[in-house]
């Protein structure tokens, strides 16, 4: 992918959602909600503070993150469906 986000923006790829419940019921695509977890693909250099210095982001590529249901803008780059959002839209990093 040849895309570099600007400022404090982050590119996220959604993880695939489960198609089956814990009870074994298969959920059709039309009823399934979009997952709120993803993997960071790329990050921008950071936002500028009041003095003009760049403040680097806390995220890095390959971080597993949790974000809001309506966060980000959906785009298609190189055939992949991705989300572009600000770092502040991400609620946290999922640790192993």
C-alpha positions in Angstrom: 0.0 0.0 0.0 1.3 3.4 -0.9 -0.7 5.6 1.4 0.7 7.7 4.3 -1.8 9.3 6.6 -1.2 12.9 7.6 -1.0 14.5 11.1 -2.7 12.4 13.8 -4.6 10.1 11.5 -4.5 6.3 11.5 -5.3 3.7 8.9 -7.1 0.7 10.4 -8.2 -2.6 8.8 -11.2 -4.1 10.5 -10.9 -7.7 11.8 -13.3 -10.2 10.4 -16.4 -10.6 12.6 -17.6 -14.0 13.9 -20.3 -15.6 11.7 -21.4 -17.9 14.5 -22.6 -17.2 18.0 -21.3 -19.1 21.1 -24.5 -21.2 20.9 -23.8 -22.3 17.3 -26.3 -20.0 15.6 -25.0 -18.8 12.2 -25.4 -15.0 11.7 -26.2 -13.9 8.1 -24.2 -11.0 6.7 -27.2 -8.7 6.6 -27.8 -9.0 10.3 -24.1 -8.9 11.4 -22.8 -5.7 13.0 -19.5 -4.3 11.8 -16.7 -5.2 14.1 -15.3 -2.5 16.4 -11.8 -4.0 16.4 -9.0 -3.6 13.9 -5.4 -3.7 13.1 -3.4 -0.5 12.5 -2.0 -0.5 9.0 -0.3 2.9 9.0 0.0 6.0 11.3 0.8 9.6 10.6 3.7 11.5 12.0 1.7 13.1 14.8 -0.2 16.3 15.7 1.3 19.7 16.3 1.1 21.3 19.7 0.6 25.0 20.4 4.3 25.8 20.0 4.4 24.0 16.6 6.3 20.9 17.7 5.1 17.5 16.5 3.8 15.2 19.2 4.2 11.6 18.0 1.3 9.1 18.2 1.1 6.4 20.8 0.1 3.8 18.1 2.2 1.9 15.7 1.6 -0.4 12.8 0.2 -3.9 13.7 -1.4 -2.7 17.0 -4.8 -4.3 17.6 -7.2 -1.6 18.6 -10.7 -1.0 19.7 -12.7 2.0 18.2 -16.2 3.4 18.3 -19.0 2.1 16.2 -19.3 5.1 14.0 -15.6 6.1 14.0 -13.6 6.9 10.9 -14.2 7.2 7.2 -14.4 4.1 5.1 -12.1 4.1 2.0 -11.0 1.5 -0.5 -7.3 1.5 -1.3 -5.6 -1.2 -3.5 -8.8 -3.3 -3.2 -8.8 -3.3 0.6 -11.6 -1.8 2.7 -9.9 0.4 5.3 -10.9 3.1 7.9 -9.1 6.4 8.3 -9.6 8.0 11.7 -7.9 10.3 14.1 -6.0 8.8 17.0 -8.5 10.3 19.4 -11.3 8.1 17.9 -9.4 5.0 19.0 -10.4 3.9 22.5 -7.5 1.6 23.3 -4.9 -1.0 22.3 -5.8 -4.7 22.8 -2.8 -6.3 24.6 -2.0 -10.0 24.5 
